[in-house]
Each structure stands twice: as structure tokens, then as C-alpha cells.
Amino acid sequence: MQDLSFRSTYAHTGDGRRALGSLIRDIFGIEISSLDRLGHDPSVLAFGWWSGEHLVANVSVYERQLWLCGRRVKAFGVQSVATRPDWRNRGLFRDLFGRALAYADQRADLIILSTGTPDLYRRFGFRQIEEVRFGSETPAGTLSEGCRELSLERDDDLSLIIQAFAHREPTSLLASACDHPALFMLKAKLTSEIKLFHLKKLNAVVAVKQNESSLTILDIVAACIPSVAQIVGALGFTGLRTEVHLTPERLSWQPEEKEAVDNGYMVRGPFAPEGQAFMLSDMTI
Ligand SMILES: CC(C)(COP(=O)(O)OP(=O)(O)OC[C@H]1O[C@@H](n2cnc3c(N)ncnc32)[C@H](O)[C@@H]1OP(=O)(O)O)[C@@H](O)C(=O)NCCC(=O)NCCS
């Protein structure tokens, strides 16, 4: 680590965010600069090794608010794990991840992350957990009152989403996430098939993917959680099949099918619903 300097105070400065954005773009091909407009999660803490003003390796942690088996649980998530190719295999990730874990361990019992490379994390005590997708024939819609598609380009729609997050109820008490809206909006911004709708009468924001024959409900942000039949009705969806990528016990709906999926989640520490059929949310990067 000769010639490198360690920093952890850059996640909320303009230069720091630009350096982090450029690392994420170079390593993952993802553009996160839209967060400057959508809003950053203030709980993010980045740990990095720098060569001058060049960020060469990073690990970030952020606070997560989860509902697990009836309890509200503060946990930490891990994101933006990357070392530039010229600096790999020198122990930079191992060093930064050790620091990030020490920080999170002092503040929470549970750390949760999503990865395509689970072997990287096993040695640090992480274990894989499986999620479940729920599906059925589309129930008859119970509400025909309309909806409006939201645009992340419109200031009033951004405010509406942020307000909805401020007052949101958990979609499930068994397993759900009530995190900061930053990743929810970034996911919608980066994924053209994801549409956000405001269901007026229900005062709910829903994130969905849909085509003529199928609807997938990815998240529901509302002070009073509507049923699947109400959402279907408000969207005016008449296709055959509905999928829900949330734990559905509060949605007044009986899924006919459950499909286990590996979304790459790993946990370290107690995770109460482990082994049960749940999905936290698909609106994460
Ligand atoms: C994964 C990554 C962050 C490792 O960074 P690094 O600074 O080179 O890591 P280190 O030098 O600290 O190596 C740590 C150990 O992890 C191992 N490792 C590296 N990549 C790995 C992978 N994909 N799967 C399993 N182990 C891996 C290394 O072999 C090393 O093992 P060792 O301690 O037995 O020698 C880096 O390769 C990278 O940026 N990859 C692309 C982005 C990515 O995959 N990020 C993680 C996704 S969540």
C-alpha cells in the first residue's frame, strides 16, 4: 500500500462522489451520477485507498432498515466493492472490507449484501440466503380508480415518491425492507422496464414490470398497504399472470406458486426469517 493513502470521509463531498461514480462506471458500467438529482443515502460510509486524487479501491456500507419476523431491525448493507485492475491482488479489498466490517459490527448485529461472487465473502463469515418469488393467476381487480405513471425527471413526482417513503408501512412484517429511497429510484432509473405508478385513491407508489400477459409487483410504498387485487384494479391490468417480488403476507393474496431464487443475498449475523419463504425487495442494485 506504498504510495496510497486511506480515506473514509469522501462519500458526501462533490469530489468524493465524482471519484466513486467514476470507479463504479469503470468497474461495473453503471452510471450513478443521477443520485445527485434523486438524492443520496446519507448513511453511506465509504472506505477507500487513493493514489493521489484517484480512487483505486472502495468498499461502502450503508444503513438498512428491515422488518424481520415482526421486529424492526437495523442492519448494514455493503455496496460499491471494487478495486481497479492495476491494483488488484495486493490486499486492498481485504483491508477495506475488514475496516467496513469493524465499523458495522460496532453498530448492528446483521450485515447483508448482494453479490455474484459469494466465495469472496464466505471467509468473512457470510452465508447465502435464498429468496422466493410468488405468483398466481391475476386476481380480479377490486378498484378501477386510476393511476398515473411517475417520471423521475419531474420534480413534483420526485417529491411525491420521497413523501411516500417518509410515511411508508412495511410491506411485510415477516421480511421486508424500509430503506432510504436512493437505491429504489436508482434501480428504476437504470432499468427501463421498471415503471413507477402512483395509485391515486390508495395513495400508493408501486414499482412494477408489466406486459400484456403478466404483471410483476416489485415494491409498494404506502402508508396503508393495498391488496394485490386493489393494485391490479388500480393499474387496470387484465393479463393472465401476476408475480410478486415481496413477502406477500400483508397483501390479502394467496400465491399459487413459489419459486426459490438466488438473488445473491448473503448475511452475517442473525437473520430471523432464514429458511422461510420471503423476498425483501427487488428494488436494489
Ligand atoms: C473482487 C475485488 C474487489 C477484489 O479486490 P482485490 O483488492 O484484488 O482483493 P484482495 O487483493 O484483497 O484479495 C482478497 C482475496 O479475495 C480473492 N478474490 C478476488 N476476487 C475473487 C472472486 N471473484 N471470488 C473469490 N475470491 C476472490 C483473492 O484471490 C484474494 O484471496 P487471498 O486472500 O487468498 O489471496 C476485485 O477483483 C474487483 O474489483 N472485482 C470486480 C468487481 C467485483 O467483483 N466486486 C465484488 C462484487 S460484489
The ligand as a Tripos MOL2 file, in Angstrom:
@<TRIPOS>MOLECULE
LIG
   48    50     1     0     0
SMALL
NO_CHARGES

@<TRIPOS>ATOM
      1 C1        -13.2530   -8.5900   -6.0270 C.3       1 LIG1
      2 C2        -12.2500   -7.4530   -5.9330 C.3       1 LIG1
      3 C3        -12.8860   -6.2780   -5.1830 C.3       1 LIG1
      4 C4        -11.0410   -7.9650   -5.1300 C.3       1 LIG1
      5 O1        -10.1920   -6.8550   -4.9410 O.3       1 LIG1
      6 P1         -8.6450   -7.0160   -4.5560 P.3       1 LIG1
      7 O2         -8.2090   -5.7260   -3.9390 O.co2     1 LIG1
      8 O3         -7.8860   -7.5230   -5.6960 O.co2     1 LIG1
      9 O4         -8.7490   -8.1560   -3.4320 O.3       1 LIG1
     10 P2         -7.6010   -8.6330   -2.4400 P.3       1 LIG1
     11 O5         -6.2580   -8.3830   -3.0290 O.co2     1 LIG1
     12 O6         -7.8650   -8.0480   -1.1010 O.co2     1 LIG1
     13 O7         -7.8970  -10.1810   -2.4310 O.3       1 LIG1
     14 C5         -8.6910  -10.7310   -1.4610 C.3       1 LIG1
     15 C6         -8.8590  -12.2130   -1.7270 C.3       1 LIG1
     16 O8        -10.0590  -12.3890   -2.4920 O.3       1 LIG1
     17 C7         -9.8130  -13.2900   -3.5620 C.3       1 LIG1
     18 N1        -10.7040  -12.9540   -4.6620 N.ar      1 LIG1
     19 C8        -10.6150  -11.9470   -5.5430 C.ar      1 LIG1
     20 N2        -11.6630  -11.9880   -6.3980 N.ar      1 LIG1
     21 C9        -12.4240  -13.0390   -6.0360 C.ar      1 LIG1
     22 C10       -13.6140  -13.6100   -6.5180 C.ar      1 LIG1
     23 N3        -14.2820  -13.0840   -7.5760 N.pl3     1 LIG1
     24 N4        -14.1220  -14.7010   -5.8960 N.ar      1 LIG1
     25 C11       -13.4840  -15.2470   -4.8290 C.ar      1 LIG1
     26 N5        -12.3370  -14.7450   -4.3280 N.ar      1 LIG1
     27 C12       -11.8150  -13.6660   -4.9300 C.ar      1 LIG1
     28 C13        -8.3710  -13.0670   -3.9040 C.3       1 LIG1
     29 O9         -7.8900  -14.2030   -4.5960 O.3       1 LIG1
     30 C14        -7.7590  -12.8830   -2.5220 C.3       1 LIG1
     31 O10        -7.5370  -14.1610   -1.9620 O.3       1 LIG1
     32 P3         -6.2990  -14.4470   -0.9800 P.3       1 LIG1
     33 O11        -6.5320  -13.5490    0.2350 O.co2     1 LIG1
     34 O12        -6.4450  -15.9040   -0.6510 O.co2     1 LIG1
     35 O13        -5.0770  -14.0880   -1.7380 O.co2     1 LIG1
     36 C15       -11.7480   -7.0090   -7.3310 C.3       1 LIG1
     37 O14       -11.2740   -8.1450   -8.0160 O.3       1 LIG1
     38 C16       -12.8120   -6.3440   -8.1800 C.2       1 LIG1
     39 O15       -12.9860   -5.1270   -8.1190 O.2       1 LIG1
     40 N6        -13.5470   -7.1310   -8.9970 N.am      1 LIG1
     41 C17       -14.5940   -6.5880   -9.8660 C.3       1 LIG1
     42 C18       -15.7650   -6.0670   -9.0500 C.3       1 LIG1
     43 C19       -16.3460   -7.1250   -8.1410 C.2       1 LIG1
     44 O16       -16.4440   -8.2980   -8.4830 O.2       1 LIG1
     45 N7        -16.7630   -6.6730   -6.9200 N.am      1 LIG1
     46 C20       -17.3800   -7.5340   -5.9400 C.3       1 LIG1
     47 C21       -18.7790   -7.8240   -6.3630 C.3       1 LIG1
     48 S1        -19.9220   -7.6980   -5.0580 S.3       1 LIG1
@<TRIPOS>BOND
     1     1     2 1
     2     2     3 1
     3     2     4 1
     4     2    36 1
     5     4     5 1
     6     5     6 1
     7     6     7 2
     8     6     8 1
     9     6     9 1
    10     9    10 1
    11    10    11 2
    12    10    12 1
    13    10    13 1
    14    13    14 1
    15    14    15 1
    16    15    16 1
    17    15    30 1
    18    16    17 1
    19    17    18 1
    20    17    28 1
    21    18    19 ar
    22    18    27 ar
    23    19    20 ar
    24    20    21 ar
    25    21    22 ar
    26    21    27 ar
    27    22    23 1
    28    22    24 ar
    29    24    25 ar
    30    25    26 ar
    31    26    27 ar
    32    28    29 1
    33    28    30 1
    34    30    31 1
    35    31    32 1
    36    32    33 2
    37    32    34 1
    38    32    35 1
    39    36    37 1
    40    36    38 1
    41    38    39 2
    42    38    40 1
    43    40    41 1
    44    41    42 1
    45    42    43 1
    46    43    44 2
    47    43    45 1
    48    45    46 1
    49    46    47 1
    50    47    48 1
@<TRIPOS>SUBSTRUCTURE
     1 LIG1         1 GROUP 0 **** ****
